[in-house]
Amino acid sequence: MEQHIDNIDFSRKSREIRDIICLSDFKRLQDICLNLEDSIAFVLKGFENKYREHCLELCIEGKLDLICQRCTEKLEHTIFLRSGFLIKEETQLTDFQVDDHAEYDLIESNVKMDILSLIEDEMILSLPSAPRHENDKCRYKKTDETLDRIHPFADLKQKLYKN
Ligand SMILES: [Zn+2]
């Protein structure tokens, strides 16, 4: 797969790349994900919008094993993202209408845009800052209940007033 594209040219020619990437190819995600053999699928499309501006659309789909911040066990997280980008050229800066582009994120025009980096950015931005299981699925809670049952301080009163 080509990792770098000229994003203006890509959009002008309405090009499209679809591929599958192993998580081990992402540098920053390696610290967040447990299973680096998992992979994600993506489609990157170039097009021009109704204002004849250069745009990209990126769709990402996959499953990541995150780490639950409460019990530190595996937490399956499904990713299904669709992002739109407006490629900002120098000449557009003056007559730029923000309202018209609410659904797009701005990116710089770049003759060597890094696709992997764009995909990784989108995934990291979409992830919860403190991922954790739902209450009934988290092992931490189970440990809690076990402690409750043992009642470590149940005989405290007895010990205190023994004398
Ligand atoms: Zn958990």
Backbone and ligand atoms as CSV (ligand in chain L), in Angstrom:
chain,resi,resn,atom,element,x,y,z
A,1,MET,N,N,0.848,-1.198,0.000
A,1,MET,CA,C,0.000,0.000,0.000
A,1,MET,C,C,0.884,1.249,0.000
A,2,GLU,N,N,0.511,2.245,-0.799
A,2,GLU,CA,C,1.253,3.516,-0.740
A,2,GLU,C,C,0.890,4.213,0.570
A,3,GLN,N,N,1.918,4.676,1.282
A,3,GLN,CA,C,1.638,5.279,2.586
A,3,GLN,C,C,1.498,6.798,2.498
A,4,HIS,N,N,2.054,7.389,1.445
A,4,HIS,CA,C,1.972,8.841,1.308
A,4,HIS,C,C,1.247,9.229,0.021
A,5,ILE,N,N,0.389,10.238,0.107
A,5,ILE,CA,C,-0.309,10.697,-1.089
A,5,ILE,C,C,-0.188,12.223,-1.209
A,6,ASP,N,N,-0.320,12.700,-2.439
A,6,ASP,CA,C,-0.483,14.133,-2.686
A,6,ASP,C,C,-1.991,14.366,-2.529
A,7,ASN,N,N,-2.395,14.951,-1.404
A,7,ASN,CA,C,-3.832,14.936,-1.103
A,7,ASN,C,C,-4.691,15.768,-2.067
A,8,ILE,N,N,-4.141,16.852,-2.617
A,8,ILE,CA,C,-4.901,17.637,-3.594
A,8,ILE,C,C,-5.110,16.819,-4.875
A,9,ASP,N,N,-4.027,16.208,-5.331
A,9,ASP,CA,C,-4.086,15.397,-6.536
A,9,ASP,C,C,-5.038,14.211,-6.348
A,10,PHE,N,N,-4.992,13.613,-5.167
A,10,PHE,CA,C,-5.819,12.463,-4.811
A,10,PHE,C,C,-7.303,12.829,-4.913
A,11,SER,N,N,-7.622,14.031,-4.409
A,11,SER,CA,C,-9.013,14.483,-4.444
A,11,SER,C,C,-9.438,14.878,-5.857
A,12,ARG,N,N,-8.544,15.553,-6.568
A,12,ARG,CA,C,-8.865,16.012,-7.926
A,12,ARG,C,C,-9.178,14.837,-8.839
A,13,LYS,N,N,-8.432,13.733,-8.634
A,13,LYS,CA,C,-8.623,12.562,-9.498
A,13,LYS,C,C,-9.648,11.593,-8.937
A,14,SER,N,N,-10.326,11.992,-7.850
A,14,SER,CA,C,-11.322,11.115,-7.194
A,14,SER,C,C,-10.762,9.718,-6.949
A,15,ARG,N,N,-9.566,9.677,-6.418
A,15,ARG,CA,C,-8.955,8.382,-6.183
A,15,ARG,C,C,-9.505,7.731,-4.919
A,16,GLU,N,N,-9.188,6.453,-4.771
A,16,GLU,CA,C,-9.686,5.704,-3.621
A,16,GLU,C,C,-8.667,4.639,-3.238
A,17,ILE,N,N,-8.433,4.502,-1.942
A,17,ILE,CA,C,-7.571,3.422,-1.444
A,17,ILE,C,C,-8.365,2.667,-0.405
A,18,ARG,N,N,-8.434,1.355,-0.521
A,18,ARG,CA,C,-9.007,0.550,0.564
A,18,ARG,C,C,-8.021,-0.534,0.934
A,19,ASP,N,N,-7.840,-0.729,2.216
A,19,ASP,CA,C,-6.837,-1.703,2.643
A,19,ASP,C,C,-7.087,-2.124,4.089
A,20,ILE,N,N,-6.273,-3.049,4.537
A,20,ILE,CA,C,-6.351,-3.528,5.916
A,20,ILE,C,C,-4.983,-3.295,6.549
A,21,ILE,N,N,-4.974,-2.750,7.753
A,21,ILE,CA,C,-3.707,-2.449,8.415
A,21,ILE,C,C,-3.651,-3.151,9.761
A,22,CYS,N,N,-2.529,-3.788,10.009
A,22,CYS,CA,C,-2.322,-4.457,11.293
A,22,CYS,C,C,-2.019,-3.394,12.358
A,23,LEU,N,N,-2.534,-3.591,13.547
A,23,LEU,CA,C,-2.338,-2.595,14.605
A,23,LEU,C,C,-0.861,-2.383,14.944
A,24,SER,N,N,-0.046,-3.408,14.681
A,24,SER,CA,C,1.376,-3.276,15.005
A,24,SER,C,C,2.050,-2.218,14.122
A,25,ASP,N,N,1.374,-1.802,13.036
A,25,ASP,CA,C,1.935,-0.753,12.169
A,25,ASP,C,C,1.712,0.652,12.718
A,26,PHE,N,N,0.876,0.760,13.745
A,26,PHE,CA,C,0.621,2.072,14.343
A,26,PHE,C,C,1.492,2.242,15.583
A,27,LYS,N,N,2.303,3.296,15.599
A,27,LYS,CA,C,3.251,3.465,16.706
A,27,LYS,C,C,2.555,3.833,18.029
A,28,ARG,N,N,1.633,4.810,17.958
A,28,ARG,CA,C,1.039,5.302,19.203
A,28,ARG,C,C,-0.011,4.346,19.760
A,29,LEU,N,N,-0.716,3.632,18.878
A,29,LEU,CA,C,-1.759,2.722,19.351
A,29,LEU,C,C,-1.181,1.524,20.093
A,30,GLN,N,N,0.098,1.251,19.860
A,30,GLN,CA,C,0.723,0.088,20.496
A,30,GLN,C,C,0.687,0.165,22.014
A,31,ASP,N,N,0.702,1.403,22.542
A,31,ASP,CA,C,0.685,1.572,23.994
A,31,ASP,C,C,-0.710,1.387,24.575
A,32,ILE,N,N,-1.724,1.467,23.717
A,32,ILE,CA,C,-3.105,1.471,24.193
A,32,ILE,C,C,-3.767,0.111,24.003
A,33,CYS,N,N,-3.316,-0.634,22.979
A,33,CYS,CA,C,-3.997,-1.872,22.608
A,33,CYS,C,C,-3.247,-3.103,23.109
A,34,LEU,N,N,-4.021,-4.113,23.527
A,34,LEU,CA,C,-3.419,-5.344,24.043
A,34,LEU,C,C,-2.981,-6.273,22.921
A,35,ASN,N,N,-3.836,-6.426,21.905
A,35,ASN,CA,C,-3.561,-7.400,20.863
A,35,ASN,C,C,-3.143,-6.708,19.567
A,36,LEU,N,N,-1.844,-6.674,19.306
A,36,LEU,CA,C,-1.331,-5.955,18.133
A,36,LEU,C,C,-1.472,-6.750,16.848
A,37,GLU,N,N,-1.999,-7.996,16.952
A,37,GLU,CA,C,-2.244,-8.770,15.737
A,37,GLU,C,C,-3.598,-8.450,15.136
A,38,ASP,N,N,-4.431,-7.750,15.875
A,38,ASP,CA,C,-5.712,-7.295,15.322
A,38,ASP,C,C,-5.450,-6.323,14.185
A,39,SER,N,N,-6.441,-6.165,13.309
A,39,SER,CA,C,-6.259,-5.208,12.226
A,39,SER,C,C,-7.540,-4.413,12.014
A,40,ILE,N,N,-7.404,-3.300,11.318
A,40,ILE,CA,C,-8.567,-2.478,10.998
A,40,ILE,C,C,-8.656,-2.325,9.472
A,41,ALA,N,N,-9.865,-2.125,8.986
A,41,ALA,CA,C,-10.068,-1.906,7.556
A,41,ALA,C,C,-10.379,-0.432,7.339
A,42,PHE,N,N,-9.899,0.111,6.235
A,42,PHE,CA,C,-10.223,1.522,5.967
A,42,PHE,C,C,-10.472,1.761,4.481
A,43,VAL,N,N,-11.212,2.828,4.201
A,43,VAL,CA,C,-11.399,3.313,2.835
A,43,VAL,C,C,-11.124,4.806,2.854
A,44,LEU,N,N,-10.218,5.251,2.008
A,44,LEU,CA,C,-9.938,6.679,1.869
A,44,LEU,C,C,-10.343,7.103,0.461
A,45,LYS,N,N,-11.246,8.102,0.394
A,45,LYS,CA,C,-11.748,8.549,-0.912
A,45,LYS,C,C,-11.447,10.024,-1.103
A,46,GLY,N,N,-11.037,10.394,-2.288
A,46,GLY,CA,C,-10.849,11.793,-2.623
A,46,GLY,C,C,-12.003,12.268,-3.493
A,47,PHE,N,N,-12.440,13.494,-3.271
A,47,PHE,CA,C,-13.514,14.037,-4.112
A,47,PHE,C,C,-13.516,15.558,-4.000
A,48,GLU,N,N,-14.303,16.195,-4.873
A,48,GLU,CA,C,-14.491,17.643,-4.783
A,48,GLU,C,C,-15.933,17.898,-4.364
A,49,ASN,N,N,-16.120,18.820,-3.411
A,49,ASN,CA,C,-17.485,19.104,-2.954
A,49,ASN,C,C,-18.180,20.072,-3.917
A,50,LYS,N,N,-19.385,20.510,-3.543
A,50,LYS,CA,C,-20.163,21.340,-4.472
A,50,LYS,C,C,-19.527,22.712,-4.704
A,51,TYR,N,N,-18.577,23.108,-3.844
A,51,TYR,CA,C,-17.853,24.366,-4.053
A,51,TYR,C,C,-16.560,24.137,-4.830
A,52,ARG,N,N,-16.410,22.935,-5.345
A,52,ARG,CA,C,-15.220,22.532,-6.094
A,52,ARG,C,C,-13.970,22.596,-5.204
A,53,GLU,N,N,-14.151,22.369,-3.914
A,53,GLU,CA,C,-13.004,22.321,-3.008
A,53,GLU,C,C,-12.568,20.872,-2.853
A,54,HIS,N,N,-11.303,20.714,-2.477
A,54,HIS,CA,C,-10.741,19.372,-2.390
A,54,HIS,C,C,-11.036,18.741,-1.040
A,55,CYS,N,N,-11.568,17.527,-1.069
A,55,CYS,CA,C,-11.987,16.866,0.164
A,55,CYS,C,C,-11.522,15.415,0.185
A,56,LEU,N,N,-11.497,14.886,1.403
A,56,LEU,CA,C,-11.221,13.465,1.602
A,56,LEU,C,C,-12.293,12.901,2.525
A,57,GLU,N,N,-12.629,11.646,2.302
A,57,GLU,CA,C,-13.495,10.957,3.254
A,57,GLU,C,C,-12.765,9.701,3.707
A,58,LEU,N,N,-12.778,9.491,5.020
A,58,LEU,CA,C,-12.071,8.337,5.582
A,58,LEU,C,C,-13.042,7.512,6.417
A,59,CYS,N,N,-13.155,6.225,6.090
A,59,CYS,CA,C,-13.975,5.311,6.897
A,59,CYS,C,C,-13.063,4.261,7.511
A,60,ILE,N,N,-13.237,4.006,8.782
A,60,ILE,CA,C,-12.407,3.028,9.498
A,60,ILE,C,C,-13.321,2.074,10.254
A,61,GLU,N,N,-13.002,0.796,10.162
A,61,GLU,CA,C,-13.805,-0.196,10.850
A,61,GLU,C,C,-12.885,-1.232,11.465
A,62,GLY,N,N,-13.174,-1.639,12.687
A,62,GLY,CA,C,-12.343,-2.676,13.277
A,62,GLY,C,C,-12.638,-2.873,14.743
A,63,LYS,N,N,-11.859,-3.736,15.357
A,63,LYS,CA,C,-12.051,-4.052,16.759
A,63,LYS,C,C,-10.695,-3.949,17.465
A,64,LEU,N,N,-10.658,-3.234,18.565
A,64,LEU,CA,C,-9.417,-3.101,19.329
A,64,LEU,C,C,-9.612,-3.710,20.708
A,65,ASP,N,N,-8.563,-4.309,21.238
A,65,ASP,CA,C,-8.600,-4.753,22.631
A,65,ASP,C,C,-7.933,-3.682,23.486
A,66,LEU,N,N,-8.750,-2.907,24.177
A,66,LEU,CA,C,-8.211,-1.882,25.071
A,66,LEU,C,C,-8.016,-2.481,26.459
A,67,ILE,N,N,-7.527,-1.669,27.380
A,67,ILE,CA,C,-7.316,-2.125,28.754
A,67,ILE,C,C,-8.291,-1.384,29.656
A,68,CYS,N,N,-9.104,-2.141,30.377
A,68,CYS,CA,C,-10.070,-1.522,31.286
A,68,CYS,C,C,-9.299,-0.785,32.384
A,69,GLN,N,N,-9.623,0.485,32.590
A,69,GLN,CA,C,-8.887,1.289,33.568
A,69,GLN,C,C,-9.302,0.983,34.997
A,70,ARG,N,N,-10.304,0.124,35.166
A,70,ARG,CA,C,-10.746,-0.215,36.516
A,70,ARG,C,C,-10.173,-1.560,36.956
A,71,CYS,N,N,-10.237,-2.559,36.047
A,71,CYS,CA,C,-9.770,-3.900,36.443
A,71,CYS,C,C,-8.499,-4.310,35.703
A,72,THR,N,N,-8.018,-3.497,34.742
A,72,THR,CA,C,-6.832,-3.733,33.911
A,72,THR,C,C,-6.920,-5.016,33.071
A,73,GLU,N,N,-8.152,-5.512,32.855
A,73,GLU,CA,C,-8.327,-6.661,31.963
A,73,GLU,C,C,-8.706,-6.163,30.569
A,74,LYS,N,N,-8.770,-7.109,29.612
A,74,LYS,CA,C,-9.089,-6.781,28.225
A,74,LYS,C,C,-10.503,-6.203,28.081
A,75,LEU,N,N,-10.620,-5.189,27.245
A,75,LEU,CA,C,-11.920,-4.580,26.966
A,75,LEU,C,C,-12.069,-4.435,25.460
A,76,GLU,N,N,-13.002,-5.188,24.869
A,76,GLU,CA,C,-13.203,-5.121,23.420
A,76,GLU,C,C,-13.887,-3.824,23.033
A,77,HIS,N,N,-13.309,-3.138,22.054
A,77,HIS,CA,C,-13.854,-1.854,21.635
A,77,HIS,C,C,-14.023,-1.868,20.120
A,78,THR,N,N,-15.239,-1.625,19.657
A,78,THR,CA,C,-15.501,-1.623,18.213
A,78,THR,C,C,-15.358,-0.208,17.672
A,79,ILE,N,N,-14.670,-0.098,16.554
A,79,ILE,CA,C,-14.490,1.207,15.913
A,79,ILE,C,C,-15.259,1.227,14.606
A,80,PHE,N,N,-16.062,2.259,14.432
A,80,PHE,CA,C,-16.764,2.450,13.166
A,80,PHE,C,C,-16.829,3.954,12.940
A,81,LEU,N,N,-15.888,4.459,12.159
A,81,LEU,CA,C,-15.737,5.906,12.017
A,81,LEU,C,C,-15.905,6.348,10.573
A,82,ARG,N,N,-16.498,7.522,10.414
A,82,ARG,CA,C,-16.549,8.143,9.090
A,82,ARG,C,C,-16.194,9.613,9.286
A,83,SER,N,N,-15.088,10.053,8.682
A,83,SER,CA,C,-14.639,11.436,8.865
A,83,SER,C,C,-14.488,12.132,7.519
A,84,GLY,N,N,-14.825,13.406,7.492
A,84,GLY,CA,C,-14.660,14.211,6.281
A,84,GLY,C,C,-13.589,15.270,6.498
A,85,PHE,N,N,-12.773,15.496,5.488
A,85,PHE,CA,C,-11.696,16.496,5.597
A,85,PHE,C,C,-11.758,17.457,4.421
A,86,LEU,N,N,-11.566,18.711,4.729
A,86,LEU,CA,C,-11.441,19.716,3.686
A,86,LEU,C,C,-9.970,20.096,3.621
A,87,ILE,N,N,-9.397,19.974,2.438
A,87,ILE,CA,C,-7.972,20.281,2.293
A,87,ILE,C,C,-7.808,21.777,2.088
A,88,LYS,N,N,-7.136,22.382,3.028
A,88,LYS,CA,C,-7.004,23.834,3.056
A,88,LYS,C,C,-5.785,24.258,2.240
A,89,GLU,N,N,-6.038,25.080,1.218
A,89,GLU,CA,C,-4.929,25.613,0.419
A,89,GLU,C,C,-4.692,27.060,0.822
A,90,GLU,N,N,-3.503,27.520,0.588
A,90,GLU,CA,C,-3.141,28.900,0.942
A,90,GLU,C,C,-4.166,29.897,0.412
A,91,THR,N,N,-4.584,29.726,-0.828
A,91,THR,CA,C,-5.463,30.695,-1.483
A,91,THR,C,C,-6.858,30.730,-0.862
A,92,GLN,N,N,-7.239,29.681,-0.142
A,92,GLN,CA,C,-8.591,29.626,0.428
A,92,GLN,C,C,-8.711,30.376,1.742
A,93,LEU,N,N,-7.603,30.719,2.347
A,93,LEU,CA,C,-7.641,31.243,3.705
A,93,LEU,C,C,-8.478,32.513,3.847
A,94,THR,N,N,-8.469,33.369,2.844
A,94,THR,CA,C,-9.169,34.647,2.968
A,94,THR,C,C,-10.682,34.528,2.822
A,95,ASP,N,N,-11.145,33.751,1.857
A,95,ASP,CA,C,-12.591,33.690,1.610
A,95,ASP,C,C,-13.219,32.415,2.172
A,96,PHE,N,N,-12.686,31.981,3.289
A,96,PHE,CA,C,-13.146,30.722,3.839
A,96,PHE,C,C,-14.451,30.887,4.623
A,97,GLN,N,N,-15.452,30.074,4.291
A,97,GLN,CA,C,-16.756,30.146,4.965
A,97,GLN,C,C,-16.890,28.967,5.927
A,98,VAL,N,N,-16.697,29.225,7.203
A,98,VAL,CA,C,-16.690,28.125,8.172
A,98,VAL,C,C,-18.039,27.400,8.208
A,99,ASP,N,N,-19.128,28.152,8.139
A,99,ASP,CA,C,-20.464,27.547,8.231
A,99,ASP,C,C,-20.715,26.486,7.161
A,100,ASP,N,N,-20.128,26.725,6.002
A,100,ASP,CA,C,-20.345,25.783,4.907
A,100,ASP,C,C,-19.622,24.460,5.134
A,101,HIS,N,N,-18.712,24.445,6.096
A,101,HIS,CA,C,-17.853,23.274,6.229
A,101,HIS,C,C,-17.947,22.630,7.598
A,102,ALA,N,N,-19.111,22.790,8.211
A,102,ALA,CA,C,-19.267,22.286,9.572
A,102,ALA,C,C,-18.949,20.799,9.687
A,103,GLU,N,N,-19.240,20.054,8.636
A,103,GLU,CA,C,-19.072,18.602,8.734
A,103,GLU,C,C,-17.664,18.139,8.349
A,104,TYR,N,N,-16.785,19.087,8.025
A,104,TYR,CA,C,-15.419,18.728,7.645
A,104,TYR,C,C,-14.405,19.183,8.693
A,105,ASP,N,N,-13.351,18.389,8.852
A,105,ASP,CA,C,-12.183,18.864,9.588
A,105,ASP,C,C,-11.215,19.449,8.558
A,106,LEU,N,N,-10.518,20.494,8.952
A,106,LEU,CA,C,-9.551,21.093,8.027
A,106,LEU,C,C,-8.209,20.373,8.115
A,107,ILE,N,N,-7.622,20.090,6.964
A,107,ILE,CA,C,-6.235,19.602,6.963
A,107,ILE,C,C,-5.451,20.406,5.930
A,108,GLU,N,N,-4.164,20.447,6.125
A,108,GLU,CA,C,-3.296,21.203,5.221
A,108,GLU,C,C,-3.123,20.450,3.905
A,109,SER,N,N,-2.959,21.204,2.826
A,109,SER,CA,C,-2.580,20.551,1.577
A,109,SER,C,C,-1.162,20.023,1.751
A,110,ASN,N,N,-0.911,18.846,1.201
A,110,ASN,CA,C,0.355,18.176,1.455
A,110,ASN,C,C,0.651,17.221,0.299
A,111,VAL,N,N,1.817,17.380,-0.316
A,111,VAL,CA,C,2.160,16.499,-1.437
A,111,VAL,C,C,2.634,15.137,-0.938
A,112,LYS,N,N,2.841,15.037,0.380
A,112,LYS,CA,C,3.297,13.763,0.946
A,112,LYS,C,C,2.543,13.488,2.250
A,113,MET,N,N,1.215,13.490,2.164
A,113,MET,CA,C,0.421,13.263,3.365
A,113,MET,C,C,0.524,11.800,3.801
A,114,ASP,N,N,0.736,11.594,5.087
A,114,ASP,CA,C,0.914,10.252,5.639
A,114,ASP,C,C,-0.462,9.654,5.991
A,115,ILE,N,N,-0.863,8.644,5.231
A,115,ILE,CA,C,-2.192,8.041,5.430
A,115,ILE,C,C,-2.291,7.341,6.787
A,116,LEU,N,N,-1.241,6.584,7.138
A,116,LEU,CA,C,-1.258,5.860,8.414
A,116,LEU,C,C,-1.444,6.817,9.584
A,117,SER,N,N,-0.762,7.932,9.510
A,117,SER,CA,C,-0.821,8.911,10.583
A,117,SER,C,C,-2.226,9.512,10.701
A,118,LEU,N,N,-2.855,9.779,9.550
A,118,LEU,CA,C,-4.226,10.310,9.554
A,118,LEU,C,C,-5.197,9.297,10.184
A,119,ILE,N,N,-5.051,8.038,9.806
A,119,ILE,CA,C,-5.925,6.982,10.332
A,119,ILE,C,C,-5.714,6.834,11.842
A,120,GLU,N,N,-4.454,6.846,12.247
A,120,GLU,CA,C,-4.145,6.680,13.669
A,120,GLU,C,C,-4.702,7.863,14.487
A,121,ASP,N,N,-4.538,9.069,13.958
A,121,ASP,CA,C,-5.097,10.258,14.628
A,121,ASP,C,C,-6.593,10.095,14.864
A,122,GLU,N,N,-7.310,9.699,13.817
A,122,GLU,CA,C,-8.769,9.574,13.917
A,122,GLU,C,C,-9.160,8.521,14.943
A,123,MET,N,N,-8.428,7.407,14.963
A,123,MET,CA,C,-8.766,6.347,15.919
A,123,MET,C,C,-8.504,6.805,17.346
A,124,ILE,N,N,-7.358,7.429,17.570
A,124,ILE,CA,C,-7.003,7.858,18.928
A,124,ILE,C,C,-7.994,8.904,19.430
A,125,LEU,N,N,-8.395,9.835,18.555
A,125,LEU,CA,C,-9.356,10.859,18.959
A,125,LEU,C,C,-10.708,10.258,19.325
A,126,SER,N,N,-11.036,9.124,18.714
A,126,SER,CA,C,-12.356,8.530,18.945
A,126,SER,C,C,-12.403,7.658,20.196
A,127,LEU,N,N,-11.239,7.304,20.724
A,127,LEU,CA,C,-11.215,6.361,21.855
A,127,LEU,C,C,-11.595,7.053,23.164
A,128,PRO,N,N,-12.257,6.323,24.055
A,128,PRO,CA,C,-12.564,6.902,25.369
A,128,PRO,C,C,-11.273,7.166,26.140
A,129,SER,N,N,-11.225,8.267,26.905
A,129,SER,CA,C,-9.982,8.603,27.603
A,129,SER,C,C,-9.711,7.624,28.750
A,130,ALA,N,N,-10.761,7.109,29.364
A,130,ALA,CA,C,-10.582,6.100,30.415
A,130,ALA,C,C,-11.528,4.932,30.130
A,131,PRO,N,N,-11.125,4.037,29.206
A,131,PRO,CA,C,-12.019,2.928,28.850
A,131,PRO,C,C,-12.276,2.009,30.048
A,132,ARG,N,N,-13.501,1.573,30.222
A,132,ARG,CA,C,-13.775,0.594,31.291
A,132,ARG,C,C,-15.021,-0.210,30.965
A,133,HIS,N,N,-15.067,-1.411,31.508
A,133,HIS,CA,C,-16.209,-2.303,31.306
A,133,HIS,C,C,-17.465,-1.693,31.916
A,134,GLU,N,N,-18.608,-2.176,31.432
A,134,GLU,CA,C,-19.839,-1.847,32.146
A,134,GLU,C,C,-19.771,-2.526,33.509
A,135,ASN,N,N,-20.491,-1.967,34.472
A,135,ASN,CA,C,-20.403,-2.444,35.861
A,135,ASN,C,C,-20.499,-3.954,36.014
A,136,ASP,N,N,-21.502,-4.559,35.360
A,136,ASP,CA,C,-21.737,-5.997,35.578
A,136,ASP,C,C,-20.732,-6.864,34.839
A,137,LYS,N,N,-19.877,-6.255,33.976
A,137,LYS,CA,C,-18.900,-7.063,33.236
A,137,LYS,C,C,-17.481,-6.842,33.756
A,138,CYS,N,N,-17.317,-5.970,34.703
A,138,CYS,CA,C,-15.981,-5.616,35.164
A,138,CYS,C,C,-15.555,-6.516,36.319
A,139,ARG,N,N,-14.336,-7.022,36.216
A,139,ARG,CA,C,-13.840,-7.943,37.255
A,139,ARG,C,C,-13.572,-7.216,38.565
A,140,TYR,N,N,-13.295,-5.943,38.451
A,140,TYR,CA,C,-13.005,-5.171,39.660
A,140,TYR,C,C,-14.166,-5.247,40.634
A,141,LYS,N,N,-15.389,-5.151,40.077
A,141,LYS,CA,C,-16.586,-5.157,40.915
A,141,LYS,C,C,-16.716,-6.507,41.623
A,142,LYS,N,N,-16.408,-7.582,40.867
A,142,LYS,CA,C,-16.512,-8.916,41.463
A,142,LYS,C,C,-15.583,-9.030,42.665
A,143,THR,N,N,-14.371,-8.513,42.510
A,143,THR,CA,C,-13.414,-8.546,43.620
A,143,THR,C,C,-13.994,-7.796,44.820
A,144,ASP,N,N,-14.621,-6.687,44.507
A,144,ASP,CA,C,-15.264,-5.879,45.526
A,144,ASP,C,C,-16.293,-6.668,46.325
A,145,GLU,N,N,-17.122,-7.409,45.567
A,145,GLU,CA,C,-18.183,-8.185,46.216
A,145,GLU,C,C,-17.589,-9.273,47.101
A,146,THR,N,N,-16.505,-9.876,46.594
A,146,THR,CA,C,-15.855,-10.926,47.374
A,146,THR,C,C,-15.379,-10.350,48.712
A,147,LEU,N,N,-14.760,-9.164,48.623
A,147,LEU,CA,C,-14.293,-8.515,49.850
A,147,LEU,C,C,-15.453,-8.263,50.810
A,148,ASP,N,N,-16.559,-7.826,50.226
A,148,ASP,CA,C,-17.751,-7.546,51.026
A,148,ASP,C,C,-18.194,-8.785,51.787
A,149,ARG,N,N,-18.170,-9.900,51.068
A,149,ARG,CA,C,-18.661,-11.135,51.691
A,149,ARG,C,C,-17.768,-11.557,52.849
A,150,ILE,N,N,-16.462,-11.301,52.682
A,150,ILE,CA,C,-15.535,-11.733,53.737
A,150,ILE,C,C,-15.665,-10.846,54.988
A,151,HIS,N,N,-16.128,-9.600,54.764
A,151,HIS,CA,C,-16.273,-8.669,55.887
A,151,HIS,C,C,-15.005,-8.588,56.740
A,152,PRO,N,N,-13.944,-8.013,56.199
A,152,PRO,CA,C,-12.664,-8.002,56.916
A,152,PRO,C,C,-12.741,-7.323,58.290
A,153,PHE,N,N,-13.691,-6.430,58.466
A,153,PHE,CA,C,-13.768,-5.720,59.757
A,153,PHE,C,C,-14.962,-6.178,60.603
A,154,ALA,N,N,-15.518,-7.328,60.239
A,154,ALA,CA,C,-16.734,-7.765,60.910
A,154,ALA,C,C,-16.527,-7.978,62.407
A,155,ASP,N,N,-15.330,-8.421,62.738
A,155,ASP,CA,C,-15.115,-8.695,64.170
A,155,ASP,C,C,-14.350,-7.565,64.857
A,156,LEU,N,N,-14.302,-6.412,64.203
A,156,LEU,CA,C,-13.543,-5.289,64.740
A,156,LEU,C,C,-14.125,-4.814,66.069
A,157,LYS,N,N,-15.425,-4.708,66.068
A,157,LYS,CA,C,-16.115,-4.215,67.265
A,157,LYS,C,C,-15.796,-5.135,68.447
A,158,GLN,N,N,-15.891,-6.407,68.144
A,158,GLN,CA,C,-15.620,-7.418,69.165
A,158,GLN,C,C,-14.206,-7.260,69.728
A,159,LYS,N,N,-13.214,-7.065,68.794
A,159,LYS,CA,C,-11.831,-6.912,69.220
A,159,LYS,C,C,-11.646,-5.647,70.059
A,160,LEU,N,N,-12.318,-4.577,69.636
A,160,LEU,CA,C,-12.158,-3.284,70.304
A,160,LEU,C,C,-12.655,-3.332,71.750
A,161,TYR,N,N,-13.739,-4.027,71.928
A,161,TYR,CA,C,-14.375,-4.010,73.250
A,161,TYR,C,C,-14.080,-5.288,74.064
A,162,LYS,N,N,-13.044,-5.998,73.565
A,162,LYS,CA,C,-12.741,-7.270,74.217
A,162,LYS,C,C,-12.352,-7.023,75.680
A,163,ASN,N,N,-11.603,-5.940,75.905
A,163,ASN,CA,C,-11.128,-5.721,77.269
A,163,ASN,C,C,-12.164,-4.959,78.090
L,1,ZN,ZN,ZN,-13.031,-3.869,33.946
